[in-house]
Amino acid sequence: MDRDRPTHVPLSMHEYLRLAGGNASIIDVLATPDAEGVEFDPPRADIKTRQVNLSC
């Protein structure tokens, strides 16, 4: 207890996810009406290409 208030409360994982909003994907988060307040600046993907040998 901290100043007569509980500081830790045991929860099941199911209940925690329900209270925390579940497992929202970045698409779900950015689709919310208040998404302009979400900072999202992912690093640029560095995808390398390579030649493919299609001969049998």
Predicted model as a PDB file, atoms N, CA, C, CB and O in Angstrom, pLDDT in the B-factor column:
MODEL        1                                                                  
ATOM      1  N   MET A   1       0.834  -1.188   0.000  1.00 59.00           N  
ATOM      2  CA  MET A   1       0.000   0.000   0.000  1.00 59.00           C  
ATOM      3  C   MET A   1       0.875   1.245   0.000  1.00 59.00           C  
ATOM      4  CB  MET A   1      -0.947   0.001   1.211  1.00 59.00           C  
ATOM      5  O   MET A   1       1.938   1.289   0.619  1.00 59.00           O  
ATOM      6  N   ASP A   2       0.401   2.234  -0.701  1.00 69.00           N  
ATOM      7  CA  ASP A   2       1.085   3.513  -0.767  1.00 69.00           C  
ATOM      8  C   ASP A   2       0.075   4.588  -0.406  1.00 69.00           C  
ATOM      9  CB  ASP A   2       1.709   3.763  -2.180  1.00 69.00           C  
ATOM     10  O   ASP A   2      -0.811   4.916  -1.195  1.00 69.00           O  
ATOM     11  N   ARG A   3       0.217   5.128   0.790  1.00 78.00           N  
ATOM     12  CA  ARG A   3      -0.722   6.148   1.277  1.00 78.00           C  
ATOM     13  C   ARG A   3      -2.161   5.632   1.265  1.00 78.00           C  
ATOM     14  CB  ARG A   3      -0.617   7.420   0.422  1.00 78.00           C  
ATOM     15  O   ARG A   3      -3.085   6.304   0.805  1.00 78.00           O  
ATOM     16  N   ASP A   4      -2.310   4.439   1.777  1.00 82.00           N  
ATOM     17  CA  ASP A   4      -3.632   3.790   1.902  1.00 82.00           C  
ATOM     18  C   ASP A   4      -4.298   3.477   0.571  1.00 82.00           C  
ATOM     19  CB  ASP A   4      -4.551   4.664   2.704  1.00 82.00           C  
ATOM     20  O   ASP A   4      -5.517   3.320   0.503  1.00 82.00           O  
ATOM     21  N   ARG A   5      -3.498   3.386  -0.488  1.00 82.00           N  
ATOM     22  CA  ARG A   5      -4.038   2.987  -1.793  1.00 82.00           C  
ATOM     23  C   ARG A   5      -3.255   1.785  -2.280  1.00 82.00           C  
ATOM     24  CB  ARG A   5      -3.967   4.160  -2.832  1.00 82.00           C  
ATOM     25  O   ARG A   5      -2.036   1.743  -2.111  1.00 82.00           O  
ATOM     26  N   PRO A   6      -3.920   0.801  -2.882  1.00 81.00           N  
ATOM     27  CA  PRO A   6      -3.193  -0.364  -3.401  1.00 81.00           C  
ATOM     28  C   PRO A   6      -2.222   0.050  -4.511  1.00 81.00           C  
ATOM     29  CB  PRO A   6      -4.183  -1.427  -3.929  1.00 81.00           C  
ATOM     30  O   PRO A   6      -2.567   0.872  -5.360  1.00 81.00           O  
ATOM     31  N   THR A   7      -1.023  -0.510  -4.508  1.00 84.00           N  
ATOM     32  CA  THR A   7      -0.046  -0.221  -5.553  1.00 84.00           C  
ATOM     33  C   THR A   7       0.072  -1.362  -6.551  1.00 84.00           C  
ATOM     34  CB  THR A   7       1.309   0.064  -4.937  1.00 84.00           C  
ATOM     35  O   THR A   7       0.543  -1.157  -7.670  1.00 84.00           O  
ATOM     36  N   HIS A   8      -0.344  -2.550  -6.166  1.00 87.00           N  
ATOM     37  CA  HIS A   8      -0.295  -3.712  -7.051  1.00 87.00           C  
ATOM     38  C   HIS A   8      -1.624  -4.453  -6.963  1.00 87.00           C  
ATOM     39  CB  HIS A   8       0.893  -4.654  -6.680  1.00 87.00           C  
ATOM     40  O   HIS A   8      -2.163  -4.663  -5.876  1.00 87.00           O  
ATOM     41  N   VAL A   9      -2.138  -4.841  -8.110  1.00 83.00           N  
ATOM     42  CA  VAL A   9      -3.397  -5.577  -8.155  1.00 83.00           C  
ATOM     43  C   VAL A   9      -3.229  -6.748  -9.099  1.00 83.00           C  
ATOM     44  CB  VAL A   9      -4.576  -4.666  -8.602  1.00 83.00           C  
ATOM     45  O   VAL A   9      -2.981  -6.549 -10.288  1.00 83.00           O  
ATOM     46  N   PRO A  10      -3.360  -7.977  -8.589  1.00 89.00           N  
ATOM     47  CA  PRO A  10      -3.214  -9.136  -9.482  1.00 89.00           C  
ATOM     48  C   PRO A  10      -4.403  -9.244 -10.437  1.00 89.00           C  
ATOM     49  CB  PRO A  10      -3.077 -10.435  -8.661  1.00 89.00           C  
ATOM     50  O   PRO A  10      -5.559  -9.128 -10.031  1.00 89.00           O  
ATOM     51  N   LEU A  11      -4.091  -9.468 -11.710  1.00 84.00           N  
ATOM     52  CA  LEU A  11      -5.115  -9.645 -12.747  1.00 84.00           C  
ATOM     53  C   LEU A  11      -4.757 -10.842 -13.603  1.00 84.00           C  
ATOM     54  CB  LEU A  11      -5.255  -8.371 -13.624  1.00 84.00           C  
ATOM     55  O   LEU A  11      -3.589 -11.208 -13.727  1.00 84.00           O  
ATOM     56  N   SER A  12      -5.762 -11.439 -14.184  1.00 84.00           N  
ATOM     57  CA  SER A  12      -5.487 -12.465 -15.185  1.00 84.00           C  
ATOM     58  C   SER A  12      -5.026 -11.767 -16.459  1.00 84.00           C  
ATOM     59  CB  SER A  12      -6.749 -13.361 -15.453  1.00 84.00           C  
ATOM     60  O   SER A  12      -5.308 -10.585 -16.656  1.00 84.00           O  
ATOM     61  N   MET A  13      -4.324 -12.487 -17.320  1.00 78.00           N  
ATOM     62  CA  MET A  13      -3.867 -11.902 -18.582  1.00 78.00           C  
ATOM     63  C   MET A  13      -5.059 -11.462 -19.421  1.00 78.00           C  
ATOM     64  CB  MET A  13      -3.001 -12.907 -19.369  1.00 78.00           C  
ATOM     65  O   MET A  13      -5.011 -10.416 -20.069  1.00 78.00           O  
ATOM     66  N   HIS A  14      -6.116 -12.245 -19.413  1.00 77.00           N  
ATOM     67  CA  HIS A  14      -7.323 -11.898 -20.167  1.00 77.00           C  
ATOM     68  C   HIS A  14      -7.894 -10.562 -19.685  1.00 77.00           C  
ATOM     69  CB  HIS A  14      -8.384 -13.013 -20.030  1.00 77.00           C  
ATOM     70  O   HIS A  14      -8.245  -9.704 -20.495  1.00 77.00           O  
ATOM     71  N   GLU A  15      -7.983 -10.393 -18.378  1.00 80.00           N  
ATOM     72  CA  GLU A  15      -8.531  -9.159 -17.828  1.00 80.00           C  
ATOM     73  C   GLU A  15      -7.607  -7.975 -18.104  1.00 80.00           C  
ATOM     74  CB  GLU A  15      -8.764  -9.307 -16.325  1.00 80.00           C  
ATOM     75  O   GLU A  15      -8.082  -6.882 -18.412  1.00 80.00           O  
ATOM     76  N   TYR A  16      -6.293  -8.179 -17.997  1.00 77.00           N  
ATOM     77  CA  TYR A  16      -5.338  -7.115 -18.296  1.00 77.00           C  
ATOM     78  C   TYR A  16      -5.481  -6.654 -19.750  1.00 77.00           C  
ATOM     79  CB  TYR A  16      -3.896  -7.594 -18.025  1.00 77.00           C  
ATOM     80  O   TYR A  16      -5.546  -5.454 -20.018  1.00 77.00           O  
ATOM     81  N   LEU A  17      -5.530  -7.609 -20.691  1.00 73.00           N  
ATOM     82  CA  LEU A  17      -5.665  -7.243 -22.101  1.00 73.00           C  
ATOM     83  C   LEU A  17      -6.979  -6.525 -22.364  1.00 73.00           C  
ATOM     84  CB  LEU A  17      -5.565  -8.483 -22.984  1.00 73.00           C  
ATOM     85  O   LEU A  17      -7.035  -5.601 -23.176  1.00 73.00           O  
ATOM     86  N   ARG A  18      -8.029  -6.944 -21.685  1.00 75.00           N  
ATOM     87  CA  ARG A  18      -9.320  -6.272 -21.847  1.00 75.00           C  
ATOM     88  C   ARG A  18      -9.228  -4.829 -21.372  1.00 75.00           C  
ATOM     89  CB  ARG A  18     -10.426  -7.020 -21.074  1.00 75.00           C  
ATOM     90  O   ARG A  18      -9.716  -3.921 -22.045  1.00 75.00           O  
ATOM     91  N   LEU A  19      -8.606  -4.613 -20.219  1.00 78.00           N  
ATOM     92  CA  LEU A  19      -8.483  -3.265 -19.677  1.00 78.00           C  
ATOM     93  C   LEU A  19      -7.483  -2.415 -20.463  1.00 78.00           C  
ATOM     94  CB  LEU A  19      -8.067  -3.331 -18.220  1.00 78.00           C  
ATOM     95  O   LEU A  19      -7.660  -1.204 -20.591  1.00 78.00           O  
ATOM     96  N   ALA A  20      -6.447  -3.044 -20.982  1.00 78.00           N  
ATOM     97  CA  ALA A  20      -5.410  -2.322 -21.707  1.00 78.00           C  
ATOM     98  C   ALA A  20      -5.783  -2.069 -23.161  1.00 78.00           C  
ATOM     99  CB  ALA A  20      -4.113  -3.084 -21.641  1.00 78.00           C  
ATOM    100  O   ALA A  20      -5.060  -1.359 -23.861  1.00 78.00           O  
ATOM    101  N   GLY A  21      -6.871  -2.622 -23.625  1.00 72.00           N  
ATOM    102  CA  GLY A  21      -7.297  -2.387 -24.996  1.00 72.00           C  
ATOM    103  C   GLY A  21      -6.951  -3.522 -25.928  1.00 72.00           C  
ATOM    104  O   GLY A  21      -7.063  -3.371 -27.144  1.00 72.00           O  
ATOM    105  N   GLY A  22      -6.534  -4.651 -25.398  1.00 66.00           N  
ATOM    106  CA  GLY A  22      -6.251  -5.814 -26.234  1.00 66.00           C  
ATOM    107  C   GLY A  22      -4.952  -5.691 -26.982  1.00 66.00           C  
ATOM    108  O   GLY A  22      -4.048  -4.968 -26.563  1.00 66.00           O  
ATOM    109  N   ASN A  23      -4.859  -6.384 -28.071  1.00 71.00           N  
ATOM    110  CA  ASN A  23      -3.652  -6.413 -28.900  1.00 71.00           C  
ATOM    111  C   ASN A  23      -3.879  -5.600 -30.165  1.00 71.00           C  
ATOM    112  CB  ASN A  23      -3.257  -7.871 -29.255  1.00 71.00           C  
ATOM    113  O   ASN A  23      -3.959  -6.160 -31.259  1.00 71.00           O  
ATOM    114  N   ALA A  24      -3.983  -4.303 -30.027  1.00 72.00           N  
ATOM    115  CA  ALA A  24      -4.244  -3.449 -31.181  1.00 72.00           C  
ATOM    116  C   ALA A  24      -3.018  -3.390 -32.085  1.00 72.00           C  
ATOM    117  CB  ALA A  24      -4.643  -2.033 -30.728  1.00 72.00           C  
ATOM    118  O   ALA A  24      -1.893  -3.239 -31.608  1.00 72.00           O  
ATOM    119  N   SER A  25      -3.235  -3.507 -33.361  1.00 75.00           N  
ATOM    120  CA  SER A  25      -2.143  -3.375 -34.325  1.00 75.00           C  
ATOM    121  C   SER A  25      -1.914  -1.890 -34.614  1.00 75.00           C  
ATOM    122  CB  SER A  25      -2.459  -4.158 -35.643  1.00 75.00           C  
ATOM    123  O   SER A  25      -2.736  -1.052 -34.242  1.00 75.00           O  
ATOM    124  N   ILE A  26      -0.828  -1.572 -35.258  1.00 74.00           N  
ATOM    125  CA  ILE A  26      -0.548  -0.176 -35.605  1.00 74.00           C  
ATOM    126  C   ILE A  26      -1.625   0.362 -36.544  1.00 74.00           C  
ATOM    127  CB  ILE A  26       0.849  -0.046 -36.259  1.00 74.00           C  
ATOM    128  O   ILE A  26      -1.925   1.556 -36.526  1.00 74.00           O  
ATOM    129  N   ILE A  27      -2.199  -0.501 -37.351  1.00 78.00           N  
ATOM    130  CA  ILE A  27      -3.285  -0.084 -38.257  1.00 78.00           C  
ATOM    131  C   ILE A  27      -4.507   0.329 -37.445  1.00 78.00           C  
ATOM    132  CB  ILE A  27      -3.656  -1.229 -39.246  1.00 78.00           C  
ATOM    133  O   ILE A  27      -5.143   1.340 -37.741  1.00 78.00           O  
ATOM    134  N   ASP A  28      -4.834  -0.461 -36.413  1.00 74.00           N  
ATOM    135  CA  ASP A  28      -5.965  -0.125 -35.555  1.00 74.00           C  
ATOM    136  C   ASP A  28      -5.730   1.197 -34.825  1.00 74.00           C  
ATOM    137  CB  ASP A  28      -6.216  -1.247 -34.545  1.00 74.00           C  
ATOM    138  O   ASP A  28      -6.633   2.028 -34.726  1.00 74.00           O  
ATOM    139  N   VAL A  29      -4.521   1.383 -34.319  1.00 70.00           N  
ATOM    140  CA  VAL A  29      -4.198   2.603 -33.578  1.00 70.00           C  
ATOM    141  C   VAL A  29      -4.280   3.824 -34.494  1.00 70.00           C  
ATOM    142  CB  VAL A  29      -2.792   2.499 -32.950  1.00 70.00           C  
ATOM    143  O   VAL A  29      -4.849   4.844 -34.106  1.00 70.00           O  
ATOM    144  N   LEU A  30      -3.719   3.735 -35.703  1.00 73.00           N  
ATOM    145  CA  LEU A  30      -3.723   4.875 -36.615  1.00 73.00           C  
ATOM    146  C   LEU A  30      -5.104   5.149 -37.206  1.00 73.00           C  
ATOM    147  CB  LEU A  30      -2.732   4.642 -37.731  1.00 73.00           C  
ATOM    148  O   LEU A  30      -5.344   6.237 -37.729  1.00 73.00           O  
ATOM    149  N   ALA A  31      -6.017   4.175 -37.130  1.00 79.00           N  
ATOM    150  CA  ALA A  31      -7.360   4.363 -37.667  1.00 79.00           C  
ATOM    151  C   ALA A  31      -8.296   5.020 -36.658  1.00 79.00           C  
ATOM    152  CB  ALA A  31      -7.934   3.031 -38.105  1.00 79.00           C  
ATOM    153  O   ALA A  31      -9.439   5.322 -37.002  1.00 79.00           O  
ATOM    154  N   THR A  32      -7.853   5.249 -35.434  1.00 75.00           N  
ATOM    155  CA  THR A  32      -8.707   5.872 -34.431  1.00 75.00           C  
ATOM    156  C   THR A  32      -8.885   7.353 -34.741  1.00 75.00           C  
ATOM    157  CB  THR A  32      -8.118   5.684 -33.022  1.00 75.00           C  
ATOM    158  O   THR A  32      -8.023   7.963 -35.373  1.00 75.00           O  
ATOM    159  N   PRO A  33      -9.996   7.932 -34.300  1.00 78.00           N  
ATOM    160  CA  PRO A  33     -10.251   9.348 -34.598  1.00 78.00           C  
ATOM    161  C   PRO A  33      -9.180  10.295 -34.052  1.00 78.00           C  
ATOM    162  CB  PRO A  33     -11.590   9.745 -34.039  1.00 78.00           C  
ATOM    163  O   PRO A  33      -8.940  11.351 -34.637  1.00 78.00           O  
ATOM    164  N   ASP A  34      -8.536   9.934 -32.944  1.00 74.00           N  
ATOM    165  CA  ASP A  34      -7.512  10.816 -32.375  1.00 74.00           C  
ATOM    166  C   ASP A  34      -6.106  10.375 -32.766  1.00 74.00           C  
ATOM    167  CB  ASP A  34      -7.637  10.857 -30.855  1.00 74.00           C  
ATOM    168  O   ASP A  34      -5.161  10.577 -32.003  1.00 74.00           O  
ATOM    169  N   ALA A  35      -5.956   9.780 -33.936  1.00 70.00           N  
ATOM    170  CA  ALA A  35      -4.664   9.244 -34.384  1.00 70.00           C  
ATOM    171  C   ALA A  35      -3.636  10.339 -34.659  1.00 70.00           C  
ATOM    172  CB  ALA A  35      -4.859   8.409 -35.635  1.00 70.00           C  
ATOM    173  O   ALA A  35      -2.438  10.059 -34.659  1.00 70.00           O  
ATOM    174  N   GLU A  36      -4.068  11.564 -34.891  1.00 76.00           N  
ATOM    175  CA  GLU A  36      -3.079  12.597 -35.166  1.00 76.00           C  
ATOM    176  C   GLU A  36      -2.184  12.868 -33.957  1.00 76.00           C  
ATOM    177  CB  GLU A  36      -3.772  13.876 -35.594  1.00 76.00           C  
ATOM    178  O   GLU A  36      -1.122  13.474 -34.100  1.00 76.00           O  
ATOM    179  N   GLY A  37      -2.593  12.436 -32.792  1.00 75.00           N  
ATOM    180  CA  GLY A  37      -1.776  12.597 -31.596  1.00 75.00           C  
ATOM    181  C   GLY A  37      -0.764  11.477 -31.406  1.00 75.00           C  
ATOM    182  O   GLY A  37       0.058  11.542 -30.492  1.00 75.00           O  
ATOM    183  N   VAL A  38      -0.807  10.445 -32.255  1.00 71.00           N  
ATOM    184  CA  VAL A  38       0.099   9.308 -32.143  1.00 71.00           C  
ATOM    185  C   VAL A  38       1.347   9.587 -32.964  1.00 71.00           C  
ATOM    186  CB  VAL A  38      -0.587   7.996 -32.610  1.00 71.00           C  
ATOM    187  O   VAL A  38       1.271   9.843 -34.166  1.00 71.00           O  
ATOM    188  N   GLU A  39       2.505   9.535 -32.296  1.00 79.00           N  
ATOM    189  CA  GLU A  39       3.759   9.721 -33.020  1.00 79.00           C  
ATOM    190  C   GLU A  39       4.154   8.402 -33.669  1.00 79.00           C  
ATOM    191  CB  GLU A  39       4.885  10.232 -32.075  1.00 79.00           C  
ATOM    192  O   GLU A  39       4.236   7.375 -32.995  1.00 79.00           O  
ATOM    193  N   PHE A  40       4.394   8.425 -34.954  1.00 76.00           N  
ATOM    194  CA  PHE A  40       4.768   7.216 -35.689  1.00 76.00           C  
ATOM    195  C   PHE A  40       5.747   7.610 -36.777  1.00 76.00           C  
ATOM    196  CB  PHE A  40       3.515   6.499 -36.296  1.00 76.00           C  
ATOM    197  O   PHE A  40       5.353   8.172 -37.798  1.00 76.00           O  
ATOM    198  N   ASP A  41       7.012   7.322 -36.567  1.00 84.00           N  
ATOM    199  CA  ASP A  41       8.061   7.656 -37.517  1.00 84.00           C  
ATOM    200  C   ASP A  41       8.960   6.425 -37.685  1.00 84.00           C  
ATOM    201  CB  ASP A  41       8.886   8.905 -37.039  1.00 84.00           C  
ATOM    202  O   ASP A  41      10.064   6.379 -37.143  1.00 84.00           O  
ATOM    203  N   PRO A  42       8.478   5.427 -38.443  1.00 84.00           N  
ATOM    204  CA  PRO A  42       9.263   4.196 -38.580  1.00 84.00           C  
ATOM    205  C   PRO A  42      10.514   4.424 -39.418  1.00 84.00           C  
ATOM    206  CB  PRO A  42       8.413   3.089 -39.206  1.00 84.00           C  
ATOM    207  O   PRO A  42      10.524   5.287 -40.296  1.00 84.00           O  
ATOM    208  N   PRO A  43      11.566   3.657 -39.154  1.00 90.00           N  
ATOM    209  CA  PRO A  43      12.763   3.780 -39.990  1.00 90.00           C  
ATOM    210  C   PRO A  43      12.487   3.259 -41.389  1.00 90.00           C  
ATOM    211  CB  PRO A  43      13.947   3.022 -39.365  1.00 90.00           C  
ATOM    212  O   PRO A  43      11.654   2.373 -41.575  1.00 90.00           O  
ATOM    213  N   ARG A  44      13.181   3.804 -42.360  1.00 92.00           N  
ATOM    214  CA  ARG A  44      13.009   3.367 -43.745  1.00 92.00           C  
ATOM    215  C   ARG A  44      13.520   1.939 -43.887  1.00 92.00           C  
ATOM    216  CB  ARG A  44      13.751   4.318 -44.728  1.00 92.00           C  
ATOM    217  O   ARG A  44      14.607   1.613 -43.409  1.00 92.00           O  
ATOM    218  N   ALA A  45      12.744   1.098 -44.537  1.00 91.00           N  
ATOM    219  CA  ALA A  45      13.140  -0.294 -44.762  1.00 91.00           C  
ATOM    220  C   ALA A  45      14.236  -0.350 -45.815  1.00 91.00           C  
ATOM    221  CB  ALA A  45      11.925  -1.153 -45.196  1.00 91.00           C  
ATOM    222  O   ALA A  45      14.123   0.266 -46.875  1.00 91.00           O  
ATOM    223  N   ASP A  46      15.286  -1.084 -45.523  1.00 93.00           N  
ATOM    224  CA  ASP A  46      16.398  -1.247 -46.453  1.00 93.00           C  
ATOM    225  C   ASP A  46      16.324  -2.666 -47.014  1.00 93.00           C  
ATOM    226  CB  ASP A  46      17.785  -0.977 -45.751  1.00 93.00           C  
ATOM    227  O   ASP A  46      16.938  -3.588 -46.478  1.00 93.00           O  
ATOM    228  N   ILE A  47      15.563  -2.829 -48.103  1.00 92.00           N  
ATOM    229  CA  ILE A  47      15.322  -4.143 -48.691  1.00 92.00           C  
ATOM    230  C   ILE A  47      16.254  -4.348 -49.871  1.00 92.00           C  
ATOM    231  CB  ILE A  47      13.849  -4.293 -49.129  1.00 92.00           C  
ATOM    232  O   ILE A  47      16.243  -3.575 -50.828  1.00 92.00           O  
ATOM    233  N   LYS A  48      17.045  -5.379 -49.793  1.00 93.00           N  
ATOM    234  CA  LYS A  48      17.995  -5.700 -50.863  1.00 93.00           C  
ATOM    235  C   LYS A  48      17.345  -6.679 -51.835  1.00 93.00           C  
ATOM    236  CB  LYS A  48      19.316  -6.295 -50.282  1.00 93.00           C  
ATOM    237  O   LYS A  48      16.656  -7.613 -51.424  1.00 93.00           O  
ATOM    238  N   THR A  49      17.572  -6.456 -53.124  1.00 93.00           N  
ATOM    239  CA  THR A  49      17.081  -7.393 -54.132  1.00 93.00           C  
ATOM    240  C   THR A  49      18.246  -8.251 -54.611  1.00 93.00           C  
ATOM    241  CB  THR A  49      16.415  -6.639 -55.328  1.00 93.00           C  
ATOM    242  O   THR A  49      19.410  -7.881 -54.456  1.00 93.00           O  
ATOM    243  N   ARG A  50      17.923  -9.382 -55.186  1.00 92.00           N  
ATOM    244  CA  ARG A  50      18.968 -10.252 -55.740  1.00 92.00           C  
ATOM    245  C   ARG A  50      18.423 -10.962 -56.972  1.00 92.00           C  
ATOM    246  CB  ARG A  50      19.460 -11.287 -54.679  1.00 92.00           C  
ATOM    247  O   ARG A  50      17.212 -11.099 -57.145  1.00 92.00           O  
ATOM    248  N   GLN A  51      19.321 -11.401 -57.803  1.00 93.00           N  
ATOM    249  CA  GLN A  51      18.932 -12.103 -59.016  1.00 93.00           C  
ATOM    250  C   GLN A  51      18.397 -13.488 -58.638  1.00 93.00           C  
ATOM    251  CB  GLN A  51      20.134 -12.216 -60.005  1.00 93.00           C  
ATOM    252  O   GLN A  51      18.867 -14.128 -57.698  1.00 93.00           O  
ATOM    253  N   VAL A  52      17.398 -13.922 -59.409  1.00 92.00           N  
ATOM    254  CA  VAL A  52      16.806 -15.250 -59.191  1.00 92.00           C  
ATOM    255  C   VAL A  52      17.117 -16.116 -60.393  1.00 92.00           C  
ATOM    256  CB  VAL A  52      15.262 -15.161 -58.955  1.00 92.00           C  
ATOM    257  O   VAL A  52      16.929 -15.688 -61.532  1.00 92.00           O  
ATOM    258  N   ASN A  53      17.593 -17.331 -60.155  1.00 92.00           N  
ATOM    259  CA  ASN A  53      17.880 -18.275 -61.220  1.00 92.00           C  
ATOM    260  C   ASN A  53      16.620 -19.131 -61.436  1.00 92.00           C  
ATOM    261  CB  ASN A  53      19.138 -19.166 -60.872  1.00 92.00           C  
ATOM    262  O   ASN A  53      16.284 -19.962 -60.592  1.00 92.00           O  
ATOM    263  N   LEU A  54      15.931 -18.928 -62.558  1.00 92.00           N  
ATOM    264  CA  LEU A  54      14.716 -19.671 -62.855  1.00 92.00           C  
ATOM    265  C   LEU A  54      14.941 -20.851 -63.787  1.00 92.00           C  
ATOM    266  CB  LEU A  54      13.704 -18.755 -63.453  1.00 92.00           C  
ATOM    267  O   LEU A  54      13.987 -21.505 -64.206  1.00 92.00           O  
ATOM    268  N   SER A  55      16.203 -21.126 -64.114  1.00 90.00           N  
ATOM    269  CA  SER A  55      16.491 -22.276 -64.991  1.00 90.00           C  
ATOM    270  C   SER A  55      16.425 -23.572 -64.188  1.00 90.00           C  
ATOM    271  CB  SER A  55      17.889 -22.127 -65.662  1.00 90.00           C  
ATOM    272  O   SER A  55      16.721 -23.594 -62.994  1.00 90.00           O  
ATOM    273  N   CYS A  56      16.034 -24.646 -64.863  1.00 79.00           N  
ATOM    274  CA  CYS A  56      15.914 -25.933 -64.168  1.00 79.00           C  
ATOM    275  C   CYS A  56      17.132 -26.782 -64.334  1.00 79.00           C  
ATOM    276  CB  CYS A  56      14.721 -26.686 -64.657  1.00 79.00           C  
ATOM    277  O   CYS A  56      17.186 -27.894 -63.809  1.00 79.00           O  
TER     278      CYS A  56                                                      
ENDMDL                                                                          
END                                                                             
